[in-house]
Amino acid sequence: MKKDTMPKYKKRKMTAIAVRNAKNGYMFLLPFLLGFILFLVVPLFTSLRMSFSEVGFSLDGFTMTSVGLANYTRAFTVDPEFNRFFVAELTKIGTRVPFIIVMSFFTALILQNKFKFRGLARAIFFLPVILTSGVIVGIETNNSLMNNLRGIMQESSNVGYITDVLEDLLLGGIARYSAVQFVLSAVNGIYDILMSCGIQILIFLAGLQAVPASLYEAAKIDGATGWECFWKVTLPMVSSLIVVATVYSIIDTCVRTDSELFTRIRQQMVVSMNYGYASAMAWIYFVSIMVIIVVVVGILSKVVFYDE
């Protein structure tokens, strides 16, 4: 058994540095933690109570009368629009997120290379993040320029041609139909996919730039090709960031302002003043997203390489 030969004063010094770094980290996190507790946790538990209640209003405020699982039962068994919107939103995760991750990753690979006007190209790919944030996101649907851009991108995607090619290449009735529909769903939503790639591209760019150049040099000395370097060096070294980008993409896809389910919840809450039922729908959606994230992270974590 190897004996620890490090002097005690060095151990104490390293411990002091670790404690100081931990304190600094908690100090940076303190504003977020206070805001999270005061402005998110309390309303979160209030909405949870509302989901099990019938909310009434009076001059003194609002009252909550417990109705058990009636609001949840209504969402699944009575309201057909909720079921349709709910399934559509969950399906959107499976049909959009994989394409977002793939497109973001390969775009980051291209933008990492040295070429003329690389800074401009990176700014262009990050521009959708600015266009879909803050006040601008509210005017996007009424912006003629953005609508024209959406139409041009969808027309230039050549959906009909891609459909013919896929039908010629893929065999089998059900398999062919499902594969074609899966790809076409991404082609039809190419505008939304491109508008959702900005943050993920930054994540992958940061990961690619952190890969030590010595690994590529050692691989090339051993005779590895560019293709082998990608699979043996690049992909394993950024695999942990794929998990981060996937979780972000799932959340970003589910909380977009054009969500029909969000519109339904907002209508019940603001127009119909049915806070209990709106809270129940929101909690169903929230729990479903959390379950999907846990499952996806559990699956991806088994194939992720962590550099220690």
C-alpha positions as CSV (number, residue, x, y, z in Angstrom):
1,M,0.0,0.0,0.0
2,K,1.5,3.3,-1.1
3,K,2.1,5.8,1.8
4,D,1.0,9.4,1.5
5,T,4.2,11.4,1.6
6,M,2.6,14.9,1.1
7,P,3.6,17.2,4.0
8,K,0.8,18.2,6.4
9,Y,1.3,22.0,5.7
10,K,0.6,21.4,2.0
11,K,-2.5,19.4,2.8
12,R,-3.8,22.3,5.0
13,K,-3.0,24.8,2.3
14,M,-4.9,22.8,-0.3
15,T,-7.8,22.4,2.1
16,A,-7.9,26.2,2.7
17,I,-7.9,26.9,-1.0
18,A,-10.7,24.5,-1.6
19,V,-12.8,26.0,1.2
20,R,-12.1,29.5,-0.1
21,N,-13.1,28.5,-3.6
22,A,-16.3,26.9,-2.3
23,K,-17.2,30.1,-0.4
24,N,-16.7,32.2,-3.5
25,G,-18.8,29.8,-5.5
26,Y,-21.7,30.0,-3.0
27,M,-21.4,33.8,-2.9
28,F,-21.8,33.9,-6.7
29,L,-24.8,31.6,-6.4
30,L,-26.4,33.5,-3.5
31,P,-28.4,36.0,-5.6
32,F,-29.8,33.3,-7.8
33,L,-30.7,31.1,-4.8
34,L,-32.5,34.0,-3.1
35,G,-34.4,34.8,-6.2
36,F,-35.2,31.2,-6.8
37,I,-36.6,30.7,-3.3
38,L,-38.5,33.9,-3.1
39,F,-39.9,34.2,-6.7
40,L,-40.2,30.6,-7.9
41,V,-40.5,28.1,-5.0
42,V,-43.4,29.8,-3.3
43,P,-45.5,30.3,-6.5
44,L,-44.6,26.7,-7.5
45,F,-46.1,25.3,-4.3
46,T,-49.1,27.6,-4.6
47,S,-49.8,26.4,-8.1
48,L,-49.5,22.8,-6.9
49,R,-52.2,23.5,-4.2
50,M,-54.3,25.2,-6.9
51,S,-54.2,22.1,-9.1
52,F,-56.0,20.1,-6.4
53,S,-58.5,22.9,-5.7
54,E,-61.3,25.0,-7.1
55,V,-60.1,28.6,-6.9
56,G,-62.6,31.3,-6.1
57,F,-62.2,35.0,-6.0
58,S,-63.4,37.6,-3.6
59,L,-62.6,41.1,-2.4
60,D,-60.2,39.7,0.2
61,G,-58.3,37.7,-2.4
62,F,-58.8,34.1,-3.6
63,T,-60.0,31.0,-1.8
64,M,-59.1,27.4,-2.6
65,T,-61.6,24.5,-2.1
66,S,-60.1,21.1,-2.3
67,V,-61.5,18.9,-5.1
68,G,-58.9,16.1,-5.1
69,L,-57.9,14.8,-8.5
70,A,-60.9,16.3,-10.3
71,N,-58.8,18.8,-12.3
72,Y,-56.3,16.1,-13.4
73,T,-59.2,13.7,-14.3
74,R,-60.8,16.4,-16.4
75,A,-57.6,17.1,-18.3
76,F,-57.2,13.4,-19.4
77,T,-60.8,12.3,-19.7
78,V,-62.9,15.3,-20.5
79,D,-60.9,17.9,-22.3
80,P,-60.0,16.6,-25.8
81,E,-58.0,19.7,-26.8
82,F,-55.5,19.1,-23.9
83,N,-54.9,15.5,-24.9
84,R,-54.2,16.5,-28.5
85,F,-51.9,19.4,-27.6
86,F,-50.2,17.4,-24.9
87,V,-49.3,14.5,-27.3
88,A,-48.3,16.9,-30.0
89,E,-45.8,18.7,-27.6
90,L,-44.3,15.4,-26.4
91,T,-44.0,14.2,-30.0
92,K,-42.2,17.4,-30.9
93,I,-39.5,16.6,-28.5
94,G,-38.7,13.3,-30.3
95,T,-38.9,14.7,-33.8
96,R,-37.1,18.0,-33.2
97,V,-34.5,17.6,-30.5
98,P,-32.3,15.0,-32.3
99,F,-32.1,17.1,-35.4
100,I,-31.2,20.2,-33.3
101,I,-28.4,18.3,-31.6
102,V,-27.0,16.9,-34.8
103,M,-27.2,20.2,-36.7
104,S,-25.7,22.2,-33.8
105,F,-22.8,19.7,-33.4
106,F,-21.8,19.6,-37.0
107,T,-22.2,23.4,-37.4
108,A,-19.9,23.8,-34.4
109,L,-17.4,21.5,-36.1
110,I,-17.4,23.7,-39.2
111,L,-17.2,27.0,-37.3
112,Q,-14.3,25.7,-35.3
113,N,-12.1,25.6,-38.4
114,K,-10.0,28.6,-39.4
115,F,-11.4,30.4,-42.4
116,K,-12.0,33.9,-43.6
117,F,-14.9,35.8,-41.9
118,R,-15.2,33.1,-39.3
119,G,-16.3,35.6,-36.7
120,L,-19.1,36.9,-39.0
121,A,-20.3,33.3,-39.6
122,R,-20.4,32.6,-35.9
123,A,-22.4,35.8,-35.3
124,I,-24.9,34.8,-38.0
125,F,-25.5,31.5,-36.4
126,F,-26.0,33.1,-33.0
127,L,-28.3,35.8,-34.4
128,P,-31.5,33.6,-34.0
129,V,-30.8,33.6,-30.2
130,I,-31.1,37.4,-30.2
131,L,-34.1,37.4,-32.5
132,T,-36.0,35.0,-30.3
133,S,-35.3,36.6,-26.9
134,G,-36.8,39.4,-24.9
135,V,-39.2,41.8,-26.6
136,I,-38.3,40.6,-30.1
137,V,-39.9,37.2,-29.6
138,G,-43.2,38.9,-29.1
139,I,-43.1,40.6,-32.5
140,E,-41.6,37.6,-34.4
141,T,-45.0,36.3,-35.5
142,N,-46.1,39.7,-36.7
143,N,-42.8,40.6,-38.4
144,S,-43.1,40.4,-42.2
145,L,-39.3,40.0,-42.6
146,M,-39.3,36.9,-40.3
147,N,-42.3,35.5,-42.0
148,N,-40.8,35.9,-45.4
149,L,-37.6,34.2,-44.2
150,R,-39.6,31.3,-42.8
151,G,-41.4,30.9,-46.2
152,I,-38.2,31.0,-48.2
153,M,-36.5,28.4,-46.0
154,Q,-39.4,26.1,-46.2
155,E,-39.7,26.5,-50.0
156,S,-36.0,25.9,-50.5
157,S,-36.1,22.7,-48.5
158,N,-37.5,20.7,-51.5
159,V,-39.9,18.6,-49.5
160,G,-41.3,16.9,-52.5
161,Y,-37.9,15.9,-53.9
162,I,-36.8,14.5,-50.5
163,T,-40.0,12.5,-50.2
164,D,-39.4,10.9,-53.6
165,V,-35.8,10.0,-52.8
166,L,-36.8,8.5,-49.4
167,E,-39.5,6.4,-51.0
168,D,-37.1,5.0,-53.5
169,L,-34.4,4.2,-51.0
170,L,-36.4,2.9,-48.0
171,L,-38.2,-0.4,-48.2
172,G,-41.2,-1.7,-46.3
173,G,-44.6,-0.2,-45.8
174,I,-44.8,0.8,-42.2
175,A,-41.0,1.3,-41.8
176,R,-40.9,3.5,-44.9
177,Y,-43.8,5.6,-43.8
178,S,-42.4,6.2,-40.3
179,A,-38.9,7.0,-41.6
180,V,-40.2,9.4,-44.2
181,Q,-42.5,11.1,-41.8
182,F,-39.8,11.5,-39.2
183,V,-37.4,13.1,-41.7
184,L,-40.1,15.2,-43.3
185,S,-41.2,16.6,-39.9
186,A,-37.7,18.0,-39.5
187,V,-37.6,19.3,-43.1
188,N,-40.9,21.1,-42.6
189,G,-39.7,22.5,-39.4
190,I,-36.2,23.5,-40.6
191,Y,-36.8,27.2,-39.8
192,D,-37.7,26.4,-36.1
193,I,-34.7,24.0,-35.9
194,L,-32.3,26.6,-37.2
195,M,-33.7,29.2,-34.8
196,S,-33.1,26.8,-31.9
197,C,-29.5,26.0,-32.5
198,G,-27.6,29.1,-31.3
199,I,-27.0,28.2,-27.7
200,Q,-26.1,24.6,-28.5
201,I,-23.6,25.7,-31.1
202,L,-21.9,27.8,-28.4
203,I,-21.9,24.9,-26.0
204,F,-20.2,22.6,-28.6
205,L,-17.8,25.3,-29.7
206,A,-16.6,25.7,-26.1
207,G,-16.2,21.9,-25.8
208,L,-14.3,21.6,-29.1
209,Q,-11.9,24.4,-28.2
210,A,-11.2,22.7,-24.9
211,V,-10.0,19.4,-26.5
212,P,-6.2,19.3,-26.1
213,A,-4.4,19.6,-29.4
214,S,-1.9,17.0,-28.1
215,L,-4.6,14.3,-28.5
216,Y,-4.9,15.0,-32.2
217,E,-1.2,15.1,-32.6
218,A,-0.8,11.7,-30.8
219,A,-3.6,10.2,-32.9
220,K,-2.0,11.4,-36.2
221,I,1.4,10.1,-35.1
222,D,-0.3,6.7,-34.7
223,G,-1.7,6.9,-38.2
224,A,-5.2,7.9,-37.4
225,T,-7.2,9.5,-40.2
226,G,-9.5,12.5,-39.8
227,W,-12.5,10.2,-39.7
228,E,-10.9,8.1,-36.9
229,C,-9.9,11.2,-35.0
230,F,-13.5,12.3,-35.0
231,W,-14.8,9.1,-33.6
232,K,-11.9,8.3,-31.2
233,V,-11.0,11.8,-30.0
234,T,-13.5,14.5,-30.8
235,L,-16.8,12.8,-30.1
236,P,-15.7,11.2,-26.8
237,M,-14.2,14.4,-25.5
238,V,-17.4,16.4,-26.1
239,S,-19.9,13.6,-25.3
240,S,-20.6,15.1,-21.9
241,L,-21.7,18.3,-23.5
242,I,-24.1,16.4,-25.7
243,V,-26.0,15.6,-22.5
244,V,-26.1,19.3,-21.6
245,A,-27.2,20.4,-25.0
246,T,-29.9,17.7,-25.1
247,V,-31.4,18.8,-21.8
248,Y,-31.3,22.4,-22.9
249,S,-32.9,21.6,-26.2
250,I,-35.7,19.6,-24.5
251,I,-36.5,22.5,-22.2
252,D,-36.2,25.1,-24.9
253,T,-38.5,23.1,-27.2
254,C,-41.1,22.7,-24.5
255,V,-41.3,26.3,-23.3
256,R,-41.5,28.0,-26.7
257,T,-44.1,30.8,-27.0
258,D,-45.8,29.2,-30.0
259,S,-46.8,26.1,-28.0
260,E,-50.5,25.4,-28.5
261,L,-50.5,23.7,-25.0
262,F,-49.2,26.9,-23.4
263,T,-51.9,28.9,-25.3
264,R,-54.6,26.5,-23.9
265,I,-53.3,26.8,-20.3
266,R,-53.1,30.6,-20.7
267,Q,-56.6,30.7,-22.0
268,Q,-58.0,28.7,-19.1
269,M,-56.1,30.9,-16.6
270,V,-56.5,34.4,-18.0
271,V,-59.8,34.2,-20.0
272,S,-61.8,31.6,-18.1
273,M,-60.2,32.5,-14.7
274,N,-60.0,28.7,-14.0
275,Y,-56.8,28.7,-12.1
276,G,-57.2,25.2,-10.6
277,Y,-57.6,23.5,-14.0
278,A,-54.9,25.6,-15.6
279,S,-52.5,24.7,-12.8
280,A,-53.3,21.0,-13.2
281,M,-52.5,21.1,-16.9
282,A,-49.3,22.9,-16.2
283,W,-48.2,20.4,-13.6
284,I,-49.0,17.5,-15.9
285,Y,-46.8,19.1,-18.6
286,F,-44.0,19.9,-16.1
287,V,-43.8,16.4,-14.6
288,S,-43.9,14.8,-18.0
289,I,-40.9,17.0,-19.1
290,M,-39.0,16.1,-16.0
291,V,-39.6,12.4,-16.5
292,I,-38.4,12.7,-20.1
293,I,-35.3,14.6,-19.0
294,V,-34.4,12.0,-16.3
295,V,-34.9,9.1,-18.8
296,V,-32.8,10.8,-21.5
297,V,-30.0,11.8,-19.1
298,G,-30.0,8.2,-17.7
299,I,-29.6,6.7,-21.2
300,L,-27.0,9.2,-22.4
301,S,-24.9,9.0,-19.2
302,K,-24.2,5.4,-19.9
303,V,-22.3,6.2,-23.1
304,V,-20.7,9.5,-22.0
305,F,-16.9,9.7,-21.5
306,Y,-15.8,11.9,-18.6
307,D,-12.2,13.1,-18.7
308,E,-10.7,12.9,-15.2
